Amino acid sequence: MTPAQRRRQRTPIIPDSVLGMISFIAIELMMFAGLISAFMIVKGAAPGGVWPPPGQPRLPVEETLLNTIALLASGGTLYWAERSFRKAAAKANWPLLITLLLGVFFVGAQGREWVDLLAQGLTIQSSAYGGFFYLIVGMHGLHAICAGLALLWAYATLRRGNLSASGFWAVQIFWYFVVGLWPVLYWLVYL
């Protein structure tokens, strides 16, 4: 066997889909680190140390806590789905569906929150407070929607009996990124 044939026969340590997702998440972490840094600098320089600025609506901390709990629970149900998938792929259907529904609840509740805040006058142009809120939380929301679509793909593929372990692993990484980032954003932006 030639060296070229041996290289072609090697199994990668990390599947390509997983490596691609890890690379994507690393880039996204840098983007969120930049947004959070800019937010913290502006917040720290607020006149008189008053944040949020006077006259701006307050963020719905308690309602968003419920959304946060739902999102964190989805991380638990995704873990349950992964454990079930290892035993028998079909056993992951139910926990993966629950994960997807919790994700839909989170995105829907956040959307309702935005509508309420816009009605109260908090816009992306109303202040740096509004601008950073919509930029940071909006970017997270966009990631939650995309990761939710990835979950939907995984669920549909699993139902057809074609979900590969590496494809499921890549989707899990994306969803865990969304779940893990949110408590940090909730703490920094809402509290």
One Martini backbone bead per residue (centre of mass of N, CA, C, O) as a GRO file, in nm:
protein
  191
    1MET     BB    1   0.097   0.037   0.023
    2THR     BB    2   0.066   0.356  -0.019
    3PRO     BB    3   0.076   0.660   0.128
    4ALA     BB    4  -0.178   0.769  -0.019
    5GLN     BB    5  -0.368   0.535   0.064
    6ARG     BB    6  -0.341   0.571   0.370
    7ARG     BB    7  -0.455   0.859   0.384
    8ARG     BB    8  -0.742   0.783   0.264
    9GLN     BB    9  -0.805   0.566   0.508
   10ARG     BB   10  -0.825   0.768   0.713
   11THR     BB   11  -0.965   0.868   1.003
   12PRO     BB   12  -1.089   1.127   1.130
   13ILE     BB   13  -1.092   1.276   1.431
   14ILE     BB   14  -1.268   1.501   1.295
   15PRO     BB   15  -1.529   1.581   1.150
   16ASP     BB   16  -1.596   1.813   0.918
   17SER     BB   17  -1.860   1.927   1.039
   18VAL     BB   18  -1.738   1.980   1.319
   19LEU     BB   19  -1.500   2.158   1.241
   20GLY     BB   20  -1.672   2.374   1.104
   21MET     BB   21  -1.838   2.449   1.359
   22ILE     BB   22  -1.603   2.528   1.541
   23SER     BB   23  -1.504   2.756   1.361
   24PHE     BB   24  -1.761   2.921   1.362
   25ILE     BB   25  -1.779   2.961   1.672
   26ALA     BB   26  -1.513   3.111   1.705
   27ILE     BB   27  -1.598   3.354   1.537
   28GLU     BB   28  -1.855   3.425   1.700
   29LEU     BB   29  -1.713   3.479   1.967
   30MET     BB   30  -1.559   3.725   1.866
   31MET     BB   31  -1.801   3.897   1.797
   32PHE     BB   32  -1.931   3.897   2.081
   33ALA     BB   33  -1.687   4.015   2.227
   34GLY     BB   34  -1.699   4.286   2.080
   35LEU     BB   35  -1.986   4.369   2.159
   36ILE     BB   36  -1.948   4.350   2.465
   37SER     BB   37  -1.716   4.548   2.490
   38ALA     BB   38  -1.861   4.794   2.377
   39PHE     BB   39  -2.091   4.793   2.580
   40MET     BB   40  -1.917   4.822   2.840
   41ILE     BB   41  -1.791   5.091   2.766
   42VAL     BB   42  -2.052   5.256   2.736
   43LYS     BB   43  -2.172   5.189   3.012
   44GLY     BB   44  -1.920   5.297   3.180
   45ALA     BB   45  -1.962   5.603   3.032
   46ALA     BB   46  -2.203   5.689   3.165
   47PRO     BB   47  -2.365   5.943   3.281
   48GLY     BB   48  -2.332   5.903   3.620
   49GLY     BB   49  -2.370   5.582   3.592
   50VAL     BB   50  -2.636   5.568   3.418
   51TRP     BB   51  -2.803   5.249   3.378
   52PRO     BB   52  -3.011   5.321   3.202
   53PRO     BB   53  -3.126   5.566   3.048
   54PRO     BB   54  -3.323   5.806   3.080
   55GLY     BB   55  -3.644   5.727   2.934
   56GLN     BB   56  -3.603   5.425   2.919
   57PRO     BB   57  -3.694   5.127   2.890
   58ARG     BB   58  -3.727   4.842   3.057
   59LEU     BB   59  -3.632   4.535   3.090
   60PRO     BB   60  -3.779   4.206   3.102
   61VAL     BB   61  -3.649   4.015   3.333
   62GLU     BB   62  -3.865   3.804   3.419
   63GLU     BB   63  -3.962   3.706   3.142
   64THR     BB   64  -3.671   3.628   3.043
   65LEU     BB   65  -3.625   3.408   3.250
   66LEU     BB   66  -3.819   3.206   3.124
   67ASN     BB   67  -3.668   3.184   2.855
   68THR     BB   68  -3.404   3.088   2.981
   69ILE     BB   69  -3.511   2.826   3.098
   70ALA     BB   70  -3.599   2.705   2.828
   71LEU     BB   71  -3.318   2.706   2.697
   72LEU     BB   72  -3.175   2.535   2.911
   73ALA     BB   73  -3.364   2.291   2.881
   74SER     BB   74  -3.281   2.232   2.585
   75GLY     BB   75  -3.002   2.130   2.663
   76GLY     BB   76  -3.107   1.884   2.821
   77THR     BB   77  -3.272   1.752   2.585
   78LEU     BB   78  -3.028   1.721   2.397
   79TYR     BB   79  -2.874   1.531   2.578
   80TRP     BB   80  -3.093   1.316   2.576
   81ALA     BB   81  -3.087   1.271   2.271
   82GLU     BB   82  -2.792   1.177   2.253
   83ARG     BB   83  -2.819   0.932   2.440
   84SER     BB   84  -3.039   0.796   2.271
   85PHE     BB   85  -2.886   0.782   1.999
   86ARG     BB   86  -2.667   0.580   2.099
   87LYS     BB   87  -2.865   0.345   2.144
   88ALA     BB   88  -3.112   0.465   1.950
   89ALA     BB   89  -3.206   0.676   1.721
   90ALA     BB   90  -3.524   0.671   1.760
   91LYS     BB   91  -3.509   0.769   2.070
   92ALA     BB   92  -3.455   1.088   1.982
   93ASN     BB   93  -3.719   1.217   1.887
   94TRP     BB   94  -3.854   1.336   2.139
   95PRO     BB   95  -3.620   1.514   2.261
   96LEU     BB   96  -3.578   1.676   1.997
   97LEU     BB   97  -3.859   1.800   1.985
   98ILE     BB   98  -3.844   1.948   2.254
   99THR     BB   99  -3.606   2.122   2.182
  100LEU     BB  100  -3.742   2.265   1.946
  101LEU     BB  101  -3.985   2.385   2.108
  102LEU     BB  102  -3.814   2.551   2.305
  103GLY     BB  103  -3.684   2.723   2.085
  104VAL     BB  104  -3.946   2.846   1.977
  105PHE     BB  105  -4.030   2.976   2.238
  106PHE     BB  106  -3.789   3.163   2.271
  107VAL     BB  107  -3.815   3.321   2.005
  108GLY     BB  108  -4.109   3.411   2.044
  109ALA     BB  109  -4.069   3.562   2.316
  110GLN     BB  110  -3.857   3.759   2.210
  111GLY     BB  111  -4.037   3.884   1.994
  112ARG     BB  112  -4.250   3.994   2.188
  113GLU     BB  113  -4.058   4.174   2.342
  114TRP     BB  114  -3.985   4.359   2.106
  115VAL     BB  115  -4.266   4.469   2.051
  116ASP     BB  116  -4.302   4.597   2.331
  117LEU     BB  117  -4.048   4.783   2.321
  118LEU     BB  118  -4.127   4.941   2.070
  119ALA     BB  119  -4.396   5.052   2.195
  120GLN     BB  120  -4.215   5.204   2.430
  121GLY     BB  121  -3.948   5.327   2.247
  122LEU     BB  122  -3.742   5.099   2.189
  123THR     BB  123  -3.476   5.159   1.978
  124ILE     BB  124  -3.197   5.164   1.779
  125GLN     BB  125  -3.223   5.506   1.789
  126SER     BB  126  -3.280   5.606   2.092
  127SER     BB  127  -3.003   5.461   2.183
  128ALA     BB  128  -2.742   5.283   2.292
  129TYR     BB  129  -2.918   5.089   2.443
  130GLY     BB  130  -3.094   5.003   2.200
  131GLY     BB  131  -2.870   4.931   2.004
  132PHE     BB  132  -2.735   4.708   2.174
  133PHE     BB  133  -2.974   4.533   2.225
  134TYR     BB  134  -3.048   4.466   1.924
  135LEU     BB  135  -2.772   4.363   1.840
  136ILE     BB  136  -2.713   4.141   2.050
  137VAL     BB  137  -2.992   3.998   2.068
  138GLY     BB  138  -3.028   3.970   1.761
  139MET     BB  139  -2.785   3.790   1.707
  140HIS     BB  140  -2.883   3.566   1.887
  141GLY     BB  141  -3.153   3.521   1.743
  142LEU     BB  142  -3.031   3.441   1.474
  143HIS     BB  143  -2.886   3.193   1.590
  144ALA     BB  144  -3.140   3.053   1.698
  145ILE     BB  145  -3.276   3.017   1.426
  146CYS     BB  146  -3.051   2.858   1.284
  147ALA     BB  147  -3.032   2.633   1.500
  148GLY     BB  148  -3.329   2.553   1.472
  149LEU     BB  149  -3.302   2.463   1.176
  150ALA     BB  150  -3.097   2.244   1.243
  151LEU     BB  151  -3.287   2.084   1.426
  152LEU     BB  152  -3.499   2.033   1.211
  153TRP     BB  153  -3.316   1.876   1.026
  154ALA     BB  154  -3.242   1.655   1.230
  155TYR     BB  155  -3.528   1.557   1.280
  156ALA     BB  156  -3.605   1.485   0.986
  157THR     BB  157  -3.363   1.292   0.943
  158LEU     BB  158  -3.430   1.102   1.175
  159ARG     BB  159  -3.716   1.017   1.075
  160ARG     BB  160  -3.575   0.888   0.809
  161GLY     BB  161  -3.292   0.745   0.912
  162ASN     BB  162  -3.024   0.965   0.827
  163LEU     BB  163  -2.869   1.036   1.085
  164SER     BB  164  -2.569   1.133   1.166
  165ALA     BB  165  -2.343   1.168   1.409
  166SER     BB  166  -2.193   1.418   1.290
  167GLY     BB  167  -2.442   1.591   1.229
  168PHE     BB  168  -2.549   1.596   1.519
  169TRP     BB  169  -2.298   1.717   1.649
  170ALA     BB  170  -2.301   1.988   1.499
  171VAL     BB  171  -2.579   2.078   1.601
  172GLN     BB  172  -2.513   2.070   1.900
  173ILE     BB  173  -2.295   2.285   1.902
  174PHE     BB  174  -2.476   2.514   1.809
  175TRP     BB  175  -2.687   2.500   2.036
  176TYR     BB  176  -2.490   2.524   2.279
  177PHE     BB  177  -2.401   2.804   2.204
  178VAL     BB  178  -2.673   2.944   2.238
  179VAL     BB  179  -2.720   2.851   2.531
  180GLY     BB  180  -2.442   2.951   2.662
  181LEU     BB  181  -2.460   3.259   2.581
  182TRP     BB  182  -2.723   3.372   2.708
  183PRO     BB  183  -2.652   3.414   3.014
  184VAL     BB  184  -2.446   3.631   2.954
  185LEU     BB  185  -2.638   3.832   2.816
  186TYR     BB  186  -2.843   3.853   3.039
  187TRP     BB  187  -2.651   3.962   3.254
  188LEU     BB  188  -2.537   4.213   3.092
  189VAL     BB  189  -2.811   4.341   2.966
  190TYR     BB  190  -3.047   4.298   3.194
  191LEU     BB  191  -2.880   4.340   3.491
   0.00000   0.00000   0.00000
